Amino acid sequence: MDRLASKRPAIPPAPPVPRQRRAFSTLGGPVVVGGEPDAARILRDLFAVDPALARALTHGFHSYAGRMHPTIARGAVAAFSRPGEMVIDPFCGSGTVLVEAMAAGRAAVGVDASPLGTAIARVRTTLLGPTERERLVESAQALAEESGERARKRRRPEVPAWARAEIAHFHAHVLFELLGLREVVFATPDDGVGQALRLCLSSILVKFMKAGPEAPRDGLTKRIARGVPSRMLADRAAELAQGLAAIERRMPAGTPAPRIHEGDARELPLPAGKAALVLSSPPYAGTYDYASQHETRFAWLGLSPRQFRRVQLGARTAAIGKVGGGSWREAEGRFIAEIARVLRPGGLALLVMGDGVVDGRAEHAPDGVAEAGAAVGLEPVARASQARPIRDRRLAEIFASHPRQEHLLLLRKRGG
């Protein structure tokens, strides 16, 4: 554990943003630790998250289900790897680990089965440079003005076939404005700035839905004036530009851009024995359907979730716990084996895992990881566990006799 350790117009400051729901790993409470004392102490401290980091760098740019808290990512990269070493996240999602790794001077590689996740991760880690960041902000402002003017004049865009069902998610005037905004955004070139603009549009969609995580809780209807969605696109682009500039300032010279692959964690498209650290949050068995949670964004971005649905691991289907024990353990064994393969001898893996539900019964996550790891030369080093509140009635029934926990599980590949 010795590794614990000529003038252009300025981009306007990012506007204040509404408080968002906190990531899963931010709830506090007692932490139970075990294993090597120094490592266990580090893991315990990683649970003491800093709420301010949730919007640092590009972490606040785009919400994404199941994100690792940036505090955990930042602390783990610092404690368990050195500058210049390779950090791999085989379930990289929207790129939190990649952002923190590149900002700390590590060579970062991310893999995820979701085309939405990898698209967000690329935008969050493509620095663009000062000139292109300026172009991003100016383009977003111009598009917002054009779209807002069209909305105020009640000029309705053509409604494509895929969007006809979207009236169930948005009020009519909001839907028409968003479709008009999408039309002008998708007319921009598909370069780094254009991709950023598309993801800016994706990032604001849930703000304007009739129901969802940010819908009023008192049953009242959202009152959204014409032009507000368009202005929010410009605000989000400014926020992204500020975050990218912050990464560039913090990142040591010579740090390579992260490599991001759309792929299956059971067959990582990566060479063996290169990683100093694997840092990732694998799926929590039987509790989420990650594809369904982002269904609207897939549609608006023109992305197909078909392959993602086919290969996503541990996803609930019709109900919580509808995951077979045999299929989950086979999948877990394969991705743990891939983690062992890409690690160098003596390399470390830190997995953030929550207790799941398999065959309708509670699954203690550390047990499966320990069993799968032992088969491929991954030795337990330390762990830290913290209880999580349960708001779902079915989950409450399943975990009635003991708390549901989230775990930080540190393993070492034999041979170092």
C-alpha positions in Angstrom: 0.0 0.0 0.0 2.9 2.4 -0.6 0.9 4.0 -3.5 -1.4 5.8 -1.1 -0.6 8.5 -2.1 -4.5 37.1 -29.9 -7.5 37.6 -27.3 -10.8 35.9 -27.7 -14.0 36.5 -25.8 -14.0 34.6 -22.5 -16.4 31.7 -22.1 -19.2 33.0 -19.8 -19.4 31.4 -16.4 -21.8 28.4 -16.2 -25.1 29.4 -14.7 -26.4 28.0 -11.4 -28.1 24.7 -11.8 -30.9 23.2 -9.7 -29.9 20.7 -7.0 -30.0 17.2 -8.4 -30.6 13.9 -6.7 -27.5 12.6 -5.0 -25.6 9.5 -6.3 -26.2 6.3 -4.4 -22.9 6.4 -2.5 -23.6 9.7 -0.6 -25.8 8.8 2.2 -23.5 8.6 5.2 -23.8 6.3 8.2 -21.6 3.7 9.9 -19.0 1.9 7.8 -17.9 -1.7 8.5 -14.4 -2.5 7.4 -12.2 -5.6 7.2 -8.9 -6.8 5.7 -5.5 -5.1 5.6 -5.8 -2.2 8.1 -4.2 0.5 5.9 -6.3 -0.4 2.9 -9.5 -0.7 4.9 -8.9 2.7 6.4 -8.6 4.2 2.9 -11.8 2.5 1.8 -13.7 3.7 4.8 -12.6 7.3 4.1 -13.8 7.0 0.4 -17.4 6.7 1.7 -17.0 10.2 3.3 -18.0 11.8 0.0 -17.7 15.5 -0.8 -21.0 16.8 -2.2 -19.2 19.6 -4.1 -17.4 17.1 -6.3 -20.7 16.0 -7.8 -20.5 19.0 -10.1 -16.7 19.4 -10.3 -15.0 19.1 -13.7 -17.7 17.6 -16.1 -19.4 15.4 -13.4 -22.6 17.5 -13.4 -23.0 17.6 -17.1 -25.3 14.7 -17.8 -27.2 12.5 -15.3 -26.8 8.8 -15.6 -28.2 5.9 -13.6 -25.8 4.1 -11.3 -23.0 6.6 -11.4 -20.0 6.2 -9.0 -19.6 9.3 -6.8 -16.6 11.4 -8.0 -15.2 11.3 -4.4 -14.7 7.6 -4.6 -13.2 7.7 -8.1 -10.8 10.5 -7.2 -9.7 9.0 -4.0 -9.3 5.5 -5.4 -7.2 6.7 -8.4 -4.9 8.7 -6.0 -4.5 5.9 -3.5 -4.1 2.8 -5.8 -2.3 4.0 -8.9 0.6 6.3 -9.9 0.8 9.0 -12.6 1.3 7.5 -16.0 -0.2 4.1 -15.0 -3.2 2.6 -16.7 -6.6 2.7 -15.1 -9.4 0.6 -16.7 -13.1 0.8 -16.0 -14.9 -2.1 -17.7 -18.4 -0.7 -16.8 -17.5 3.0 -17.4 -21.1 4.3 -17.9 -20.9 8.0 -18.5 -17.2 8.3 -17.6 -16.8 9.4 -14.0 -13.7 7.2 -13.5 -12.2 8.3 -16.8 -12.6 12.0 -16.0 -10.9 11.6 -12.6 -8.1 9.3 -14.0 -7.2 11.7 -16.9 -7.3 14.7 -14.6 -4.8 12.9 -12.3 -2.4 12.0 -15.2 -3.4 8.4 -15.7 -3.9 6.6 -19.0 -7.6 5.8 -18.8 -9.5 3.2 -20.7 -13.3 2.7 -20.5 -15.7 0.0 -21.8 -19.4 -0.1 -21.6 -22.2 -1.9 -23.5 -24.4 1.2 -23.6 -24.0 3.4 -26.7 -25.5 6.2 -24.6 -23.0 5.8 -21.8 -20.0 5.8 -24.1 -21.3 8.8 -26.0 -21.6 10.8 -22.8 -18.2 9.6 -21.7 -16.6 10.7 -24.9 -18.1 14.2 -24.7 -17.1 14.5 -21.0 -13.5 13.7 -21.7 -12.9 15.3 -25.2 -11.3 18.6 -24.1 -11.8 20.3 -27.5 -9.3 23.1 -26.7 -10.0 26.8 -26.1 -11.1 27.7 -29.7 -13.5 24.8 -30.0 -14.9 25.3 -26.5 -15.6 28.9 -27.5 -17.3 27.6 -30.7 -19.4 25.2 -28.6 -20.7 28.1 -26.4 -21.3 30.4 -29.3 -23.1 27.7 -31.4 -25.3 26.7 -28.5 -26.3 30.4 -28.0 -27.1 30.9 -31.6 -29.1 27.6 -31.8 -31.0 28.5 -28.6 -31.9 31.9 -30.0 -33.2 30.4 -33.3 -35.1 27.6 -31.6 -36.6 30.0 -28.9 -37.8 32.4 -31.5 -39.5 29.6 -33.4 -41.1 28.4 -30.2 -42.4 31.9 -29.3 -43.9 32.3 -32.8 -45.5 28.9 -32.4 -43.8 27.5 -35.5 -44.3 23.8 -35.2 -41.6 21.5 -36.6 -42.5 18.3 -38.4 -43.0 15.4 -36.0 -41.1 12.3 -37.1 -42.7 8.9 -36.7 -40.5 8.0 -33.7 -41.6 11.1 -31.8 -45.3 10.6 -32.0 -45.4 8.6 -28.8 -43.4 11.3 -27.0 -46.5 13.3 -26.2 -47.0 10.9 -23.4 -43.7 12.3 -21.9 -44.0 16.0 -22.6 -46.7 18.7 -22.8 -47.4 19.6 -26.4 -45.7 23.0 -26.5 -42.6 21.6 -24.8 -42.5 18.7 -27.2 -42.7 21.0 -30.2 -39.9 23.2 -28.9 -37.6 20.3 -28.1 -38.2 18.8 -31.5 -37.4 22.1 -33.1 -34.3 22.4 -31.0 -33.3 18.9 -32.0 -33.8 19.8 -35.6 -31.3 22.7 -35.5 -28.8 20.8 -33.2 -28.7 17.8 -35.6 -28.2 20.1 -38.5 -24.7 21.0 -37.1 -21.6 19.0 -38.3 -21.1 15.7 -36.5 -17.7 16.8 -35.2 -16.6 17.2 -31.5 -18.7 20.4 -31.1 -21.7 18.8 -32.8 -21.5 15.7 -30.6 -21.3 17.9 -27.6 -24.4 19.8 -28.7 -26.3 16.5 -29.2 -25.4 15.4 -25.7 -26.4 18.9 -24.3 -29.8 18.2 -25.7 -29.9 14.8 -24.2 -28.9 16.2 -20.8 -31.9 18.5 -20.5 -34.7 16.2 -21.6 -35.7 14.9 -18.1 -36.0 18.5 -16.9 -39.1 19.0 -19.0 -40.8 15.6 -18.8 -44.3 15.4 -17.3 -43.1 12.7 -14.9 -39.8 11.5 -13.8 -37.1 12.2 -11.2 -37.5 16.0 -11.4 -41.3 16.2 -11.8 -43.2 18.1 -9.0 -44.0 15.9 -6.1 -47.3 17.7 -5.2 -49.1 16.6 -8.3 -49.0 20.0 -9.9 -48.2 20.4 -13.6 -44.9 21.9 -14.5 -45.2 25.4 -15.9 -42.6 25.7 -18.7 -42.6 28.9 -20.7 -41.7 28.9 -24.3 -38.0 29.4 -24.9 -36.9 27.9 -21.5 -35.8 24.6 -23.0 -33.7 26.4 -25.7 -32.1 28.7 -23.1 -31.2 25.6 -21.0 -29.4 24.1 -23.9 -27.1 27.2 -24.1 -26.6 27.1 -20.3 -25.6 23.4 -20.4 -23.1 24.0 -23.2 -21.5 26.8 -21.1 -21.3 24.5 -18.1 -19.7 21.7 -20.2 -17.2 24.2 -21.7 -16.3 25.3 -18.1 -15.9 21.7 -17.0 -13.7 20.7 -19.9 -11.5 23.8 -19.3 -11.2 22.7 -15.6 -10.0 19.3 -16.6 -7.5 20.8 -19.0 -6.0 23.0 -16.3 -5.7 20.1 -13.8 -4.4 17.4 -16.2 -0.6 17.0 -16.3 1.1 17.7 -19.6 1.4 14.6 -21.8 -1.6 12.7 -20.4 -3.2 10.8 -23.2 -6.9 11.2 -23.9 -9.0 8.3 -22.6 -9.7 5.4 -24.9 -13.4 4.5 -24.8 -14.9 1.3 -26.3 -18.5 0.2 -26.7 -18.3 -3.5 -25.7 -19.1 -6.3 -23.4 -17.2 -6.5 -20.0 -17.2 -10.3 -20.4 -14.9 -9.9 -23.5 -12.9 -6.8 -23.0 -11.2 -5.5 -26.2 -8.0 -4.8 -24.3 -4.6 -6.5 -24.0 -3.6 -8.6 -21.0 -1.5 -7.5 -18.1 -1.5 -3.7 -18.7 -3.6 -2.2 -16.0 -2.3 -1.0 -12.6 -5.8 -0.5 -11.4 -9.3 -1.6 -12.4 -11.8 0.8 -10.9 -15.5 0.1 -11.7 -19.0 -0.2 -10.5 -20.5 -3.4 -12.0 -24.3 -3.9 -12.2 -26.3 -4.6 -9.1 -27.9 -8.0 -9.8 -31.7 -8.0 -10.4 -32.5 -4.5 -9.2 -32.3 -2.2 -12.3 -32.9 -2.2 -16.0 -30.3 0.2 -17.2 -31.6 0.3 -20.8 -35.2 1.2 -19.8 -34.0 4.0 -17.5 -32.6 5.9 -20.5 -35.2 4.9 -23.1 -36.2 8.5 -23.9 -32.6 9.5 -24.5 -31.9 6.6 -26.8 -34.9 7.7 -28.9 -34.0 11.4 -29.1 -30.4 10.7 -30.0 -31.3 8.1 -32.6 -29.4 5.4 -30.8 -30.5 1.7 -30.8 -30.7 0.0 -27.4 -31.1 -3.4 -29.0 -27.5 -4.7 -28.5 -27.3 -3.1 -25.1 -30.5 -4.9 -24.0 -29.0 -8.1 -25.3 -25.7 -7.9 -23.4 -26.4 -5.8 -20.3 -25.6 -7.9 -17.2 -27.9 -8.6 -14.2 -30.7 -6.4 -15.4 -34.1 -6.9 -13.9 -36.8 -7.8 -16.4 -40.4 -7.7 -15.4 -39.8 -7.3 -11.7 -37.1 -7.0 -9.1 -35.2 -10.2 -8.6 -36.1 -11.8 -11.9 -32.5 -12.8 -12.6 -31.5 -16.4 -12.4 -28.7 -17.4 -10.1 -27.0 -19.5 -12.6 -26.9 -16.9 -15.3 -25.8 -14.1 -13.0 -23.0 -16.2 -11.5 -21.8 -17.2 -14.9 -21.8 -13.6 -16.1 -20.1 -12.4 -12.9 -17.4 -15.1 -13.2 -16.7 -14.0 -16.8 -16.3 -10.3 -16.1 -14.2 -11.0 -13.0 -12.0 -13.2 -15.1 -11.6 -10.4 -17.6 -10.6 -8.0 -14.8 -7.9 -10.4 -13.7 -6.7 -10.8 -17.3 -6.2 -7.1 -17.9 -4.5 -6.5 -14.6 -0.7 -6.8 -14.3 0.7 -9.0 -11.5 0.2 -7.2 -8.3 -2.3 -4.8 -9.8 -5.4 -3.8 -7.9 -9.1 -3.9 -8.6 -11.6 -1.8 -6.6 -15.2 -2.7 -7.3 -18.1 -0.7 -6.0 -21.0 -3.2 -5.7 -24.4 -3.2 -4.0 -26.3 -6.2 -2.7 -28.7 -7.5 -5.4 -31.6 -9.9 -5.7 -31.1 -13.2 -7.5 -33.8 -15.9 -7.8 -36.0 -13.6 -5.7 -33.5 -13.7 -2.7 -31.0 -11.3 -1.3 -27.5 -11.6 -2.8 -24.6 -10.6 -0.6 -22.3 -9.0 -3.3 -18.9 -9.7 -1.6 -19.6 -13.5 -1.5 -19.9 -13.7 -5.3 -16.9 -11.5 -6.0 -14.7 -13.5 -3.5 -15.7 -16.8 -5.1 -15.2 -15.6 -8.7 -12.0 -13.8 -7.8 -10.4 -16.8 -6.1 -10.8 -18.9 -9.3 -8.7 -16.4 -11.4 -6.0 -15.3 -8.9 -7.6 -12.3 -7.4 -7.0 -12.1 -3.6 -9.2 -10.1 -1.2 -7.2 -7.2 0.3 -9.8 -5.1 2.1 -13.5 -4.1 2.1 -15.7 -1.4 3.4 -19.5 -1.7 3.7 -22.3 0.8 4.4 -26.0 0.3 4.7 -28.4 1.8 2.2 -32.0 2.9 2.7 -34.7 0.9 0.9 -37.6 2.8 -0.7 -39.0 0.0 -2.8 -41.6 -2.2 -1.1 -40.4 -5.5 -2.8 -36.8 -4.8 -1.9 -37.9 -4.0 1.7 -39.5 -7.4 1.9 -36.5 -9.2 0.5 -34.0 -7.4 2.9 -36.3 -7.5 5.9 -34.0 -9.6 8.0 -30.7 -7.7 7.3 -29.7 -4.4 5.8 -29.0 -3.9 2.1 -25.4 -2.6 1.7 -23.1 -1.1 -0.7 -19.5 -2.4 -0.7 -16.0 -1.2 -1.7 -14.1 -4.4 -2.5 -10.4 -4.2 -3.0 -8.6 -7.2 -4.6 -5.0 -7.8 -5.8 -3.8 -10.0 -8.6 -1.4 -12.6 -7.4 2.2 -12.5 -8.7 3.3 -9.0 -7.9 
